[in-house]
Amino acid sequence: MIEHDEFATRVVPFAVRRHFIRELDLEPLLAAHARLRGMCNRLEGYADALPGLLPSADANTICCDLRAVVVSHARDETAVIDALFARAVGDPLTAAVIRRVRARHISDAIQADDILAALSGFSTPCAEAFGYMLRSFFDGARQAMDFTQLAILTLGAGRLTQGARDMLVRGLGERNAV
């Protein structure tokens, strides 16, 4: 903003520059969610097939894929959340939501480690316990993805473009309709 008075012209910076959240800003997050959702669907298929055993090749593949998805998801989701809301961490609600998202990443990693131990033979839970472990992971991961998208809708309400808002709402609606 430029102010003029009778003696001088000076530039007055805006107190806060508003960055609008566009569809392009959300694409990495939604891609990370799609990868994790795919992993959840695979694990749900395994849980539904219990008490049968997974072939060794499938167990090795799912171990590698699960480890990679959990690590990349936490990294990718954190990068997007930080980019969108780093300036607002002084706000108590924003800080609390970001802490909640990060805590869920830790919980997902711990649950994934338990599943990896069972799949690789380091632990041998009974079929019911293993099914519970799988269901806890994929139900929790799905809830965490919904929470993150709802958080963006809430924290970024005044900054979301209509397309970005529609993208988040459509994704939430599609998942909850199933």
Backbone hydrogen bonds in HBPLUS format (Angstrom, degrees):
<---DONOR---> <-ACCEPTOR-->    atom                        ^
c    i                          cat <-CA-CA->   ^        H-A-AA   ^      H-
h    n   atom  resd res      DA  || num        DHA   H-A  angle D-A-AA Bond
n    s   type  num  typ     dist DA aas  dist angle  dist       angle   num
A0012-VAL N   A0001-MET O   2.92 MM  11  5.45 168.1  1.94 165.9 168.4     1
A0003-GLU N   A0010-ARG O   3.11 MM   7  5.75 163.8  2.14 171.5 173.0     2
A0010-ARG N   A0003-GLU O   3.27 MM   7  5.75 162.0  2.30 155.1 160.5     3
A0005-ASP N   A0008-ALA O   3.19 MM   3  5.73 156.8  2.24 156.5 163.4     4
A0021-ILE N   A0159-ARG O   2.76 MM 138  5.63 156.7  1.81 127.1 135.2     5
A0161-THR N   A0021-ILE O   2.92 MM 140  6.02 161.7  1.95 162.4 156.8     6
A0025-ASP N   A0022-ARG O   3.06 MM   3  5.28 128.7  2.33 101.1 114.0     7
A0026-LEU N   A0023-GLU O   2.97 MM   3  5.22 133.0  2.20 102.8 115.9     8
A0027-GLU N   A0023-GLU O   3.09 MM   4  6.31 126.4  2.39 148.3 163.1     9
A0030-LEU N   A0026-LEU O   2.92 MM   4  6.16 167.2  1.94 164.2 168.3    10
A0031-ALA N   A0027-GLU O   2.87 MM   4  5.97 148.1  1.97 148.0 156.8    11
A0032-ALA N   A0028-PRO O   2.97 MM   4  6.17 155.2  2.03 142.5 148.8    12
A0033-HIS N   A0029-LEU O   2.88 MM   4  6.18 154.2  1.95 148.4 156.3    13
A0034-ALA N   A0030-LEU O   2.91 MM   4  6.07 147.7  2.01 137.2 145.9    14
A0035-ARG N   A0031-ALA O   3.04 MM   4  6.36 155.9  2.10 148.3 153.7    15
A0036-LEU N   A0032-ALA O   3.04 MM   4  6.30 166.3  2.06 150.8 154.4    16
A0037-ARG N   A0033-HIS O   2.76 MM   4  5.87 157.2  1.81 149.0 156.3    17
A0038-GLY N   A0034-ALA O   2.92 MM   4  6.09 153.1  2.00 143.7 150.5    18
A0039-MET N   A0035-ARG O   3.08 MM   4  6.41 153.1  2.16 145.7 152.7    19
A0040-CYS N   A0036-LEU O   2.87 MM   4  6.18 156.3  1.93 150.1 157.1    20
A0041-ASN N   A0037-ARG O   2.91 MM   4  6.19 154.1  1.97 148.8 155.5    21
A0042-ARG N   A0038-GLY O   3.05 MM   4  6.35 154.1  2.12 145.0 151.6    22
A0043-LEU N   A0039-MET O   2.93 MM   4  6.21 165.5  1.95 155.7 159.3    23
A0044-GLU N   A0040-CYS O   2.84 MM   4  6.02 148.9  1.94 146.0 155.2    24
A0045-GLY N   A0041-ASN O   3.04 MM   4  6.28 149.7  2.13 142.7 150.1    25
A0046-TYR N   A0042-ARG O   3.07 MM   4  6.48 150.3  2.16 146.1 154.1    26
A0047-ALA N   A0043-LEU O   2.86 MM   4  6.15 156.9  1.92 148.0 154.6    27
A0048-ASP N   A0044-GLU O   2.87 MM   4  6.08 153.9  1.94 147.6 154.5    28
A0049-ALA N   A0045-GLY O   3.14 MM   4  6.31 134.7  2.36 135.9 147.1    29
A0049-ALA N   A0046-TYR O   3.12 MM   3  5.10 129.8  2.39  94.2 107.7    30
A0050-LEU N   A0047-ALA O   3.30 MM   3  5.39 156.6  2.36 101.4 108.3    31
A0052-GLY N   A0049-ALA O   3.13 MM   3  5.95 150.4  2.22 131.6 130.4    32
A0058-ASP N   A0055-PRO O   3.01 MM   3  5.33 117.3  2.41 106.1 121.0    33
A0059-ALA N   A0055-PRO O   2.99 MM   4  6.32 158.5  2.04 156.4 163.4    34
A0060-ASN N   A0056-SER O   2.93 MM   4  6.19 161.5  1.97 155.4 159.5    35
A0061-THR N   A0057-ALA O   3.01 MM   4  6.18 160.5  2.05 146.7 152.3    36
A0062-ILE N   A0058-ASP O   2.83 MM   4  5.99 166.9  1.85 153.6 157.4    37
A0063-CYS N   A0059-ALA O   2.98 MM   4  6.09 150.5  2.07 143.3 151.3    38
A0064-CYS N   A0060-ASN O   3.14 MM   4  6.40 167.2  2.15 150.6 152.5    39
A0065-ASP N   A0061-THR O   2.92 MM   4  6.11 168.6  1.93 156.2 159.9    40
A0066-LEU N   A0062-ILE O   2.78 MM   4  5.72 161.6  1.81 146.0 151.7    41
A0067-ARG N   A0063-CYS O   3.03 MM   4  6.13 171.4  2.04 152.0 154.6    42
A0068-ALA N   A0064-CYS O   3.10 MM   4  6.24 165.1  2.12 147.0 151.4    43
A0069-VAL N   A0065-ASP O   2.88 MM   4  6.03 162.9  1.91 153.2 158.1    44
A0070-VAL N   A0066-LEU O   2.98 MM   4  6.09 171.6  1.99 157.8 159.8    45
A0071-VAL N   A0067-ARG O   3.18 MM   4  6.29 166.2  2.20 149.6 153.4    46
A0072-SER N   A0068-ALA O   2.94 MM   4  6.00 168.2  1.95 150.8 154.8    47
A0073-HIS N   A0069-VAL O   2.77 MM   4  5.70 154.6  1.84 147.2 154.9    48
A0074-ALA N   A0070-VAL O   3.26 MM   4  6.32 170.3  2.27 143.5 145.8    49
A0075-ARG N   A0071-VAL O   3.19 MM   4  6.39 165.8  2.21 149.2 153.3    50
A0076-ASP N   A0072-SER O   2.81 MM   4  5.89 169.8  1.82 154.2 157.5    51
A0077-GLU N   A0073-HIS O   2.84 MM   4  5.82 170.3  1.85 156.9 160.3    52
A0078-THR N   A0074-ALA O   3.05 MM   4  5.93 159.7  2.09 140.8 147.1    53
A0079-ALA N   A0075-ARG O   3.07 MM   4  6.19 156.1  2.13 144.0 150.6    54
A0080-VAL N   A0076-ASP O   3.18 MM   4  6.44 159.0  2.22 148.3 152.8    55
A0081-ILE N   A0077-GLU O   2.98 MM   4  6.18 175.0  1.98 158.2 159.7    56
A0082-ASP N   A0078-THR O   2.86 MM   4  5.90 165.5  1.88 152.2 156.8    57
A0083-ALA N   A0079-ALA O   3.00 MM   4  6.08 157.4  2.05 141.6 148.1    58
A0084-LEU N   A0080-VAL O   2.93 MM   4  6.15 154.3  2.00 153.4 160.4    59
A0085-PHE N   A0081-ILE O   2.92 MM   4  5.95 156.4  1.97 153.0 158.9    60
A0086-ALA N   A0082-ASP O   2.87 MM   4  4.89 126.4  2.16 144.4 142.7    61
A0088-ALA N   A0085-PHE O   3.02 MM   3  5.31 144.8  2.14 108.1 118.6    62
A0091-ASP N   A0088-ALA O   2.92 MM   3  5.57 160.3  1.96 121.3 127.5    63
A0095-ALA N   A0091-ASP O   2.95 MM   4  6.14 168.4  1.96 162.5 166.0    64
A0096-ALA N   A0092-PRO O   2.94 MM   4  6.06 158.1  1.99 146.2 152.2    65
A0097-VAL N   A0093-LEU O   2.94 MM   4  6.14 160.8  1.98 153.1 158.1    66
A0098-ILE N   A0094-THR O   2.95 MM   4  6.14 165.1  1.97 154.3 158.3    67
A0099-ARG N   A0095-ALA O   2.98 MM   4  6.16 157.8  2.03 145.9 152.2    68
A0100-ARG N   A0096-ALA O   2.99 MM   4  6.20 151.7  2.07 143.5 151.4    69
A0101-VAL N   A0097-VAL O   2.95 MM   4  6.26 156.3  2.01 152.8 158.6    70
A0102-ARG N   A0098-ILE O   3.01 MM   4  6.24 164.9  2.04 151.4 155.2    71
A0103-ALA N   A0099-ARG O   2.85 MM   4  6.02 152.6  1.93 146.8 154.9    72
A0104-ARG N   A0100-ARG O   3.05 MM   4  6.23 148.5  2.15 141.9 149.7    73
A0105-HIS N   A0101-VAL O   3.21 MM   4  6.59 142.6  2.36 140.4 150.1    74
A0105-HIS N   A0102-ARG O   3.14 MM   3  5.10 122.3  2.49  92.4 106.7    75
A0106-ILE N   A0102-ARG O   3.26 MM   4  6.66 151.5  2.35 145.5 151.8    76
A0107-SER N   A0103-ALA O   3.01 MM   4  6.34 160.8  2.05 149.7 154.9    77
A0108-ASP N   A0104-ARG O   2.83 MM   4  6.02 161.9  1.86 152.0 156.6    78
A0109-ALA N   A0105-HIS O   3.00 MM   4  6.19 155.1  2.07 143.3 149.9    79
A0110-ILE N   A0106-ILE O   2.99 MM   4  6.28 155.4  2.06 151.3 157.6    80
A0111-GLN N   A0107-SER O   2.97 MM   4  6.21 166.7  1.99 154.7 158.1    81
A0112-ALA N   A0108-ASP O   2.83 MM   4  5.97 155.1  1.89 147.0 154.8    82
A0113-ASP N   A0109-ALA O   2.94 MM   4  6.14 151.2  2.02 142.1 149.5    83
A0114-ASP N   A0110-ILE O   3.11 MM   4  6.46 152.4  2.19 146.7 153.5    84
A0115-ILE N   A0111-GLN O   3.05 MM   4  6.38 156.6  2.10 148.7 154.9    85
A0116-LEU N   A0112-ALA O   2.80 MM   4  6.03 160.0  1.83 153.2 159.2    86
A0117-ALA N   A0113-ASP O   2.90 MM   4  6.10 153.0  1.97 145.9 152.8    87
A0118-ALA N   A0114-ASP O   3.11 MM   4  6.39 152.8  2.18 142.9 149.7    88
A0119-LEU N   A0115-ILE O   2.87 MM   4  6.12 163.2  1.89 155.5 160.3    89
A0120-SER N   A0116-LEU O   2.90 MM   4  5.95 149.4  1.99 145.7 153.5    90
A0122-PHE N   A0117-ALA O   2.86 MM   5  4.92 126.5  2.15 152.3 157.3    91
A0123-SER N   A0117-ALA O   3.16 MM   6  5.54 144.4  2.29 122.0 117.2    92
A0121-GLY N   A0118-ALA O   3.30 MM   3  5.23 155.4  2.37  97.7 104.9    93
A0130-PHE N   A0126-CYS O   2.88 MM   4  6.12 163.6  1.91 161.5 166.9    94
A0131-GLY N   A0127-ALA O   2.87 MM   4  5.97 157.8  1.92 145.8 152.2    95
A0132-TYR N   A0128-GLU O   2.97 MM   4  6.17 152.1  2.05 141.4 149.1    96
A0133-MET N   A0129-ALA O   2.89 MM   4  6.19 153.2  1.96 146.1 153.5    97
A0134-LEU N   A0130-PHE O   2.93 MM   4  6.21 164.1  1.96 153.7 157.1    98
A0135-ARG N   A0131-GLY O   2.89 MM   4  6.08 169.5  1.90 152.1 155.3    99
A0136-SER N   A0132-TYR O   2.85 MM   4  5.93 157.0  1.90 148.4 155.0   100
A0137-PHE N   A0133-MET O   3.05 MM   4  6.26 156.7  2.11 146.3 152.2   101
A0138-PHE N   A0134-LEU O   2.98 MM   4  6.33 171.9  1.99 165.5 163.4   102
A0139-ASP N   A0135-ARG O   2.90 MM   4  5.74 156.8  1.96 144.3 151.7   103
A0140-GLY N   A0136-SER O   3.02 MM   4  5.80 155.4  2.08 134.2 142.1   104
A0141-ALA N   A0137-PHE O   2.83 MM   4  5.97 159.1  1.87 154.1 160.6   105
A0142-ARG N   A0138-PHE O   3.07 MM   4  6.04 157.8  2.12 136.6 142.4   106
A0143-GLN N   A0139-ASP O   2.98 MM   4  6.20 158.9  2.02 148.2 154.3   107
A0144-ALA N   A0140-GLY O   2.86 MM   4  6.04 152.0  1.94 146.0 154.2   108
A0145-MET N   A0141-ALA O   2.99 MM   4  6.24 153.1  2.06 146.8 153.2   109
A0146-ASP N   A0142-ARG O   3.09 MM   4  6.35 160.5  2.13 147.6 152.7   110
A0147-PHE N   A0143-GLN O   2.86 MM   4  6.08 156.9  1.91 147.1 154.2   111
A0148-THR N   A0144-ALA O   2.91 MM   4  6.14 160.3  1.95 149.4 153.8   112
A0149-GLN N   A0145-MET O   3.06 MM   4  6.33 162.4  2.09 149.6 153.9   113
A0150-LEU N   A0146-ASP O   2.84 MM   4  6.06 159.0  1.88 153.5 160.0   114
A0151-ALA N   A0147-PHE O   2.75 MM   4  5.94 149.1  1.85 148.6 158.0   115
A0152-ILE N   A0148-THR O   2.99 MM   4  6.30 153.6  2.06 147.0 153.1   116
A0153-LEU N   A0149-GLN O   3.02 MM   4  6.28 157.7  2.07 144.3 150.6   117
A0154-THR N   A0150-LEU O   2.90 MM   4  6.14 147.3  2.01 143.3 152.3   118
A0155-LEU N   A0151-ALA O   2.70 MM   4  5.79 167.0  1.71 162.4 163.0   119
A0156-GLY N   A0152-ILE O   2.86 MM   4  5.29 148.2  1.96 133.0 142.7   120
A0157-ALA N   A0154-THR O   3.41 MM   3  5.19 168.1  2.43 104.0 104.9   121
A0159-ARG N   A0156-GLY O   2.80 MM   3  5.12 148.3  1.90 115.3 126.2   122
A0160-LEU N   A0156-GLY O   2.93 MM   4  5.83 129.8  2.19 167.2 176.1   123
A0165-ARG N   A0161-THR O   2.96 MM   4  6.19 167.5  1.97 158.5 162.0   124
A0166-ASP N   A0162-GLN O   2.86 MM   4  6.02 164.4  1.89 149.2 154.0   125
A0167-MET N   A0163-GLY O   2.94 MM   4  6.08 151.1  2.02 141.2 149.2   126
A0168-LEU N   A0164-ALA O   3.09 MM   4  6.39 159.3  2.14 151.7 155.4   127
A0169-VAL N   A0165-ARG O   2.92 MM   4  6.14 172.7  1.93 161.0 163.2   128
A0170-ARG N   A0166-ASP O   2.80 MM   4  5.78 162.3  1.83 149.1 154.6   129
A0171-GLY N   A0167-MET O   3.10 MM   4  6.17 160.5  2.14 140.8 146.2   130
A0172-LEU N   A0168-LEU O   3.00 MM   4  6.24 161.8  2.03 151.7 156.4   131
A0173-GLY N   A0169-VAL O   2.89 MM   4  6.02 161.7  1.92 150.0 155.6   132
A0174-GLU N   A0170-ARG O   2.88 MM   4  6.05 158.5  1.93 152.8 157.9   133
A0175-ARG N   A0171-GLY O   3.20 MM   4  6.32 163.7  2.22 146.8 150.5   134
A0176-ASN N   A0172-LEU O   3.04 MM   4  6.16 158.5  2.09 149.0 155.2   135
A0177-ALA N   A0173-GLY O   3.02 MM   4  6.01 125.6  2.33 138.6 151.0   136
